[in-house]
C-alpha cells in the first residue's frame, strides 16, 4: 500500500470517528474531508476531490465566521478542482473569494496573498484574459520580492507563469528572460529531474521556437523529452506535450517528414489519456494541421485545423488568442491553395 492509500485510509477512519462523535457537520469532519480531497487531487481525481472540498466548505461556512481563514483554504482547494475540471468561471469566483478573506485578515501585502494571486492569474490566463493575468502576476511578483530572495522556488513559480502570459502576448524576449531565471532556481533547488524544472524547460523550448532560436529550442525540448520518458514513462501526457512541441520546432526547421511520425505518436498518447471532449486535444489537432500544411497535404491540414478551432472557440470564444492563432493558420493555408 502506497503513501496516498495509507493517508486516505487513516483520514477516512478519523472521519468516521469524528462523524460518530460530533456528527457529519463537525469541523473535525471538515478537516478530514479536506485532507482526503487533497489525496484525490494528487491522484488527479479532481471530480472526487471537488465533492469532498465542497462538503468541507459547506461545513466550515456553517460553523465559522465568514472571514475565517479555513473558509479561504477550502475555497482555494475547491477552485483548484474547478480549474482542473475546466470550470474556469467558478474557479475564478472561488479564488477571488479566498483572496478577499486573506486580504481582510492579513492585509494586501501578505506572502499568502501572493500565492493566491499566482493561482488566480493561472485561471485568468487559461481563460484567455491575458492582460488581467499579466497585471495580477506583476503584483504577485512584487509582493514576493518583499519577502524572499531571487533564488526562492515560490518566486520561480510566479516567473514561470508570468513567462507563459508574456509568450502569449508576443513579448518573447521578456518571456525568455523570466523562464531562464525560473529555470536557474528550479535546477538549483530541485534538480533537473523535478517536474517543475521539466515544465520550465518545456516552456523555454516553446519560447525559443517563437524567437526562432531553433537549434537551442530543439536541444532543450529533446532533453526535456528524454527525462520525461525516463521518469514518467512513454505514455504520459507530459511526454505527449513535449512531443507536440518538438513537432512544431521540427516543422519550423523544415524537418516535416521527421515530424510526422512524432506527431502521430503524440496524438496517440493524447487520445488515450484525454477524454474525447477534453479541450487540450485542440493543441494536437493544430500540431497535426501544421505538419500536414508543411507537407503540402492541404485538405488534411484544413480538416485538422478546423477541429482545433472548433474546440478552442466552443471552450473560450471566437476572440480567444488560441482560436485566433488557429484562424491565422487557416488563413495562411487558404492563401497557399
N, C-alpha and C positions, 0 to 999 in steps of 0.2 A: 504494500500500500504506500503510495507516494505522500509527500508532504501535504498536498492540497486535499487529498482524500482524508487524511488524518485530521486536518484542520476542520473540514466540513463535518466530519463525524463528531468531533468534540463540540463544535459550536451548536450542532443540531441537538446533542444531548443536553447542553446547557440551556438551549431554547425550551426544550420540553420541561426542564425543571422550573425555569422561571415562569412558564405559562401555567404550570400546575400550582405554583405558589402565589403568583401575583396576577394571573390572568394573561390572556393573549395580548392585551393592550398595555402591558407594563413597559416601562422604559428599559428595563434589563432585556426584555424580549426584543425591543428595537435594536439594542446593541448587537445581539446575536444575529438578527436578520441582516443588519448592516455588514457584519463580518462574513456571513455566508454569501451575501451578494458579491462581496469583493473576490471571494474564491471563484465564483462563476465568471466574473469579469476576466480574471487571469486565464480562465479556460476559453475565453471568447464566447461564452454562452450568455449573450447580452440580453436576450428576452427573459430568461430566467432571472438574471441579475436585476433587471428593471422591475420585475414584480416584487422581488424582495426589498429593494430600495423604496419602492412605492409604499409598501406596508410600513417600513421603518419610518419614512417621512410622515405618514398619517398619524402614527403613534406619537411621534415627537411633537408634531403640531398640536395634538390634543392635550399633551401633558406638559408642555414647556412654554415660556414666554415667546412671543412672535419673533423676537430678535435673538434667540438663543443660538449659539454657535453650532450646536449639534443639528439644528434645523438646516443651517447653511451647509453643514457637512453632508447631510442627506440630499439636499438639493443639488450639490455638486456631483455626488455619486449618481443620482438619477439622471442628471444632464449628460454625463459621460455615456450612460447606456443609450439615451436617446440619440446622441451623436453617432454612436457606432451602429445603431439601427437605422440611421438615415433620417430621423425626425429632427431636422436642424432647427425648425421653429421652436419646438418645445425645449430643445437643448439650450438655445439662446435664452429663452424665457427663464428657465430654471437657474442658469448660470448668473443671469443678471440679478435674480432674487437673492442668490447666495452672496453675490458681490455686495449688494446693498446691506445685508446683515453684517458682513465682515467690516465694511466701512463704518457702519454705525457703532460697532463695538470697539474696533481698533484704530479707526481713522483711515484716511485715504492713502497714507504713506507706509502702511504696514507691509512687510515682505509677503505675507499670505495674500494680500491684495494683488501683488504682482503675479503670483501663481494663478489666481483666478482670472486675472486679465489675460494671461497667456492662454488659458483654456478657452476663454470667451473669444479671443482672436482666432483660434483654430476653427471654431464654429462659424464665425463670420467669413473667414477665408474660404471654408468649404462651401458656404452658401453664396459665394461669388461677390461678397461685399468687400472688395479689396482695399479700398481707401479707408473704410471703417476699421478693418483688421490692421492696417498699417498704423493708424493713429493709436489704437489700443496697444499694439506691440511696442511702439516707441515709448509710450508711457510706462509699460511694464519694464522695459529695459532701463529706463531712467531710475525707476524705483529700486530695481535690483542692484544697480551700481552704487546706491547709497549704503548697501548692507554687505556686499560681497566683493571679492577681488575678481579680476578678469578671468582667473583660472577656475572659477566655480562652475560646477555642472549645471546648476539652475540657470545661470547666465547663458551657457551654451544652448540650453533648450530654447530660450527666447530667441537667441540669434539664429538658430536653425529655422524656427517658424517665421521669423522676420525675413529671412532669405527667400523662403518659398513665396511669400507675398511679393517681395521685390521682383522676383523672377517673373511672376505672372503679370506684373505691371510693366515688364520690359526693362527694368533697371538692373541689367545683368551684371555690370561691374560691381555695383553695390551688393548684389546678392552673393557674388563670388567672395567678396571681402568678408561678409558675415559668416559664410559657410566655412571659410578657411579658419577663422577664429574659433568657431564652434568645433570644428574637426580637431584642431590642435588640443583643445581642452579635453574632448572626449577620448582622444587617443592617449593622452597623458593620464587621465583619471580612470578610464575603463579598459583601455587596451583596444587593439584593432579588431578583436573578435566580438566585441559587445554589440548588441542590437542597435543601440543608439549611435554608435560610431559608424556602423554599416549604413544606417539610414542617412547619415550626413554625407558619407562617401557617395551614395547613390544620387543624392540631390546635387552634390557638387558636379558629378559627371553630366547631369542634365544641364546645369548652368553653363558648363564648359562647352557643351554642344551648342547652346544658344549663342555663345561668344565665338563659335567657330574654331575653338581650340580642340580640334577633333582627335588628334593623337593622344593628348593627355586625357581627354574625355573617355576614349576607348580603353586606355590603360587603367583608368580609375574604375570604370564600370566592370571590366573583366576581373579586377582584383576583388571588387565587391561580390561579384557573382561567384567566384571561386570560394570565397569564405562562406557565403550563404549556402552554397551547395554542401560544403563540408559540415557546417554547423546545423543547418535546418533540414537538409535533405533536398533532393532534386524536385520534389513535388510541392514545395511550399509556395504560398502566394508571394512571398518576398522574392523568391527566385524568379517567378513569373514576371514580377515588376522589373527586376534588373534585366531580364532577357528582353523585355519590351523596350526598355531604354537603350540597350545595346543595339537593337534593331534600328532605331532612329539614327544613332550615331553612324552605323554602317551605311545606311542609305545616304546620309549626307556626304559620305566619303566615296560614293559611287560603288559600293560593295553590295548591291542589291541581291545578287544571286546568292551570296553568302548569308544575307539577312533573312531570306525567305524561310529556310528550314528552322531557323532560330525563332522566327515569328510564329510558325506553326507549333513549335514546342511551347512557347509562352501561352498561346491560345489554348492549347490542350490542358495545360496546368490550370489556367484561369477558369475555364469552363467546368472543370472537375471540382474546383474549390469553391467557386462562387455560384450562387443560385441564378436561375435564368433571368430573374428580374433585377439583379444587382447592377446598379448604375456604373460600377467600376469596369464592367465589361466594355463600356464605351471606349476606354483607352486602348483596348486590344483591337477593337474593330478599326479605330483610327490608325493604329500602327500597321495593321494589315493593309488598310487602304493606301497608306504611304508607300509600302513596299510594292504593291501592285501598280501604283502610279509610276514609280521609278522604273518598273519593268515594261512599261507600255501596255499593261493589261488594264485599260481604262474602264471598261464596263464593269469588271470585277472590283476595281478600285472604288467606283462610284457607289456600288452596292454596299460595300463595307462602310464607306463614309456616311452614307445615308442612315445606316443602322446607328452609327455613333452619334450623329447629330440628333436623331430622334430621341435617343436616351438622354443626352445632355439637355435637350430642350424640354422634355417632359419633366425632368428632375429639377432643373434650375431656371428654366425660362429661355426664350429666344435671345435675350440680351446678355446672357451669361458669357463670360470670356471663353469658356471651353466650347460652347456651341458656336461662337463666332470663329474660333480657331478652325473648327471643322468646316465651317462655311467657307472660310478663306481657301482651304484645300480644295473644296468642291469647285469654287470659282476658278482656281488655277487649273484644275483638271478640265473644266469646260473650255478654257482658252486653248488647251492643247489639242482638243478634238476638232 
